[in-house]
Amino acid sequence: MTTLAGLPVSRIGLGLAALGRPGYINIGHATDLERGRDVPTMEAHAHTVLDAAHAAGVRYFDAARSYGRAEAFLASWLAAQGLAPGAVTVGSKWGYVYTADWKVEAENHEVKEHSIANLTRQVAESRAILGSYLGLYQIHSATLESGVLGNRAVLDELGRLRADGLKIGLSITGPRQAETLRVAMEVEVGGSRLFDSVQATWNLLEPSAGPALAEAHAVGMGVIIKEALANGRLTGRNDDSAFSVKRRAIKVEADRLGTTPDALALAAVMSHPWVDVVLSGATTVGQLRSNLDASKIVWNREIDDRLASLAEGSDEYWTTRSRLPWN
Ligand SMILES: NC(=O)c1ccc[n+]([C@@H]2O[C@H](COP(=O)([O-])OP(=O)(O)OC[C@H]3O[C@@H](n4cnc5c(N)ncnc54)[C@H](OP(=O)(O)O)[C@@H]3O)[C@@H](O)[C@H]2O)c1
């Protein structure tokens, strides 16, 4: 156990982006949910994965208003477990509205709205669902383009929520993550830094935010890493022929360490001292167990050197991600 912005967390957390809704962009999402995508089946499935995660020591759970019913599935699981608020840390996010209507193929899966009206509405919804379990509330995918980091009404309201006891974070995305984070680090409300934490993408293919994340950690912000497996591209499931050389390099290194490609990719994240929590995005108990094996890997510089050539240019990485189909 460790802490993030004073909240109790485990080094590996569980994200519910793939568990809370029938459609997502992760590579084999459709296969994972073959037991059924109706709400009761998906809720029972999410609870099974949550049970396994909690039993294995996972204490940080990550949701968002736009992850379908992720907050509700988490709330019903917490209630069934009888866990006290404070026994685990729950983070959620506002800023996207879920619009897929429980469909895998939808014209719009989620609509971004970083307005004060949406913040007010969504924080009330999150609190109604999660109650006092909600510990961390994050802006979902803050970008410089969205203007949210200069929206005084939004920032002041987040400051009020912080004064009221919530920890406040932001998640970032896209090729300008580092620049966005450096702007966010300077945002103040009432004379002190607003953001307690940042959630960012860092993985073996897209490590460009590393230096900025190290700076954020050094000034006392909590650092959560998402998409450690590049939405499944860093797992054995990625059969893209253009990725075959990299897939082979990952497999060779995983075999050398007696582990799986996904555990290797997660361990690469955990090797950095500026990471507080890395999210597993597991959709099944099998994936979760394989992901958790990351904690057993003893990292060293030579592994970094052997894997360094996997990194892509940021623009290339984010263009590829934007082409992943919902399934
Ligand atoms: N902007 C944001 O704030 C933002 C954006 C993205 C994610 N997040 C957070 O980060 C969490 C994790 O991110 P993520 O799920 O998008 O990405 P990820 O961790 O890079 O990928 C997770 C996916 O990898 C695949 N996988 C995992 N273990 C595997 C194994 N052993 N074998 C084969 N495939 C395996 C699964 O996909 P399939 O089975 O479907 O192939 C799983 O859904 C999310 O749940 C969410 O909480 C936040």
The ligand as an SDF file (V2000), in Angstrom:
LIG
                    3D

 48 52  0  0  0  0  0  0  0  0999 V2000
   -8.3650   10.0080  -20.9090 N   0  0  0  0  0  0  0  0  0  0  0  0
   -8.4580    9.2520  -19.8470 C   0  0  0  0  0  0  0  0  0  0  0  0
   -8.6540    9.7310  -18.7540 O   0  0  0  0  0  0  0  0  0  0  0  0
   -8.3130    7.7680  -19.9890 C   0  0  0  0  0  0  0  0  0  0  0  0
   -8.1530    7.2170  -21.2670 C   0  0  0  0  0  0  0  0  0  0  0  0
   -7.9630    5.8440  -21.3510 C   0  0  0  0  0  0  0  0  0  0  0  0
   -7.9300    5.0750  -20.2080 C   0  0  0  0  0  0  0  0  0  0  0  0
   -8.1000    5.6390  -18.9850 N   0  0  0  0  0  0  0  0  0  0  0  0
   -8.0700    4.8030  -17.7520 C   0  0  0  0  0  0  0  0  0  0  0  0
   -7.0170    3.8980  -17.8200 O   0  0  0  0  0  0  0  0  0  0  0  0
   -7.5020    2.5570  -17.6740 C   0  0  0  0  0  0  0  0  0  0  0  0
   -6.6130    1.5990  -18.4570 C   0  0  0  0  0  0  0  0  0  0  0  0
   -6.5530    2.0090  -19.7960 O   0  0  0  0  0  0  0  0  0  0  0  0
   -7.0260    1.1100  -21.0460 P   0  0  0  0  0  0  0  0  0  0  0  0
   -7.8760   -0.0200  -20.6140 O   0  0  0  0  0  0  0  0  0  0  0  0
   -7.6150    2.0400  -22.0350 O   0  0  0  0  0  0  0  0  0  0  0  0
   -5.6980    0.6580  -21.7380 O   0  0  0  0  0  0  0  0  0  0  0  0
   -4.5650   -0.4300  -21.4910 P   0  0  0  0  0  0  0  0  0  0  0  0
   -4.2930   -0.6980  -20.0770 O   0  0  0  0  0  0  0  0  0  0  0  0
   -3.4650    0.0540  -22.3430 O   0  0  0  0  0  0  0  0  0  0  0  0
   -5.1800   -1.7240  -22.1990 O   0  0  0  0  0  0  0  0  0  0  0  0
   -6.0200   -2.6050  -21.5070 C   0  0  0  0  0  0  0  0  0  0  0  0
   -6.4590   -3.6790  -22.4790 C   0  0  0  0  0  0  0  0  0  0  0  0
   -5.3600   -4.5100  -22.7920 O   0  0  0  0  0  0  0  0  0  0  0  0
   -5.8520   -5.8150  -23.0400 C   0  0  0  0  0  0  0  0  0  0  0  0
   -5.1640   -6.7640  -22.1680 N   0  0  0  0  0  0  0  0  0  0  0  0
   -4.8000   -6.5780  -20.8570 C   0  0  0  0  0  0  0  0  0  0  0  0
   -4.1860   -7.6560  -20.3870 N   0  0  0  0  0  0  0  0  0  0  0  0
   -4.1550   -8.5680  -21.3910 C   0  0  0  0  0  0  0  0  0  0  0  0
   -3.6490   -9.8790  -21.5190 C   0  0  0  0  0  0  0  0  0  0  0  0
   -3.0530  -10.4830  -20.4990 N   0  0  0  0  0  0  0  0  0  0  0  0
   -3.7950  -10.5010  -22.6980 N   0  0  0  0  0  0  0  0  0  0  0  0
   -4.3990   -9.8950  -23.7390 C   0  0  0  0  0  0  0  0  0  0  0  0
   -4.8910   -8.6330  -23.6770 N   0  0  0  0  0  0  0  0  0  0  0  0
   -4.7860   -7.9950  -22.5200 C   0  0  0  0  0  0  0  0  0  0  0  0
   -7.3320   -5.8040  -22.7830 C   0  0  0  0  0  0  0  0  0  0  0  0
   -7.9530   -5.5010  -24.0100 O   0  0  0  0  0  0  0  0  0  0  0  0
   -8.8360   -6.5000  -24.8460 P   0  0  0  0  0  0  0  0  0  0  0  0
   -9.0860   -7.7310  -24.0880 O   0  0  0  0  0  0  0  0  0  0  0  0
  -10.0530   -5.7170  -25.0950 O   0  0  0  0  0  0  0  0  0  0  0  0
   -8.0050   -6.7300  -26.0370 O   0  0  0  0  0  0  0  0  0  0  0  0
   -7.5130   -4.5980  -21.8900 C   0  0  0  0  0  0  0  0  0  0  0  0
   -8.7960   -4.0550  -21.9830 O   0  0  0  0  0  0  0  0  0  0  0  0
   -8.9580    2.6380  -18.1200 C   0  0  0  0  0  0  0  0  0  0  0  0
   -9.7560    1.5970  -17.6200 O   0  0  0  0  0  0  0  0  0  0  0  0
   -9.3330    3.9790  -17.5420 C   0  0  0  0  0  0  0  0  0  0  0  0
   -9.6350    3.8710  -16.1750 O   0  0  0  0  0  0  0  0  0  0  0  0
   -8.2790    6.9700  -18.8570 C   0  0  0  0  0  0  0  0  0  0  0  0
  1  2  1  0
  2  3  2  0
  2  4  1  0
  4  5  1  0
  4 48  2  0
  5  6  2  0
  6  7  1  0
  7  8  2  0
  8  9  1  0
  8 48  1  0
  9 10  1  0
  9 46  1  0
 10 11  1  0
 11 12  1  0
 11 44  1  0
 12 13  1  0
 13 14  1  0
 14 15  2  0
 14 16  1  0
 14 17  1  0
 17 18  1  0
 18 19  2  0
 18 20  1  0
 18 21  1  0
 21 22  1  0
 22 23  1  0
 23 24  1  0
 23 42  1  0
 24 25  1  0
 25 26  1  0
 25 36  1  0
 26 27  1  0
 26 35  1  0
 27 28  2  0
 28 29  1  0
 29 30  1  0
 29 35  2  0
 30 31  1  0
 30 32  2  0
 32 33  1  0
 33 34  2  0
 34 35  1  0
 36 37  1  0
 36 42  1  0
 37 38  1  0
 38 39  2  0
 38 40  1  0
 38 41  1  0
 42 43  1  0
 44 45  1  0
 44 46  1  0
 46 47  1  0
M  CHG  2   8   1  16  -1
M  END
$$$$
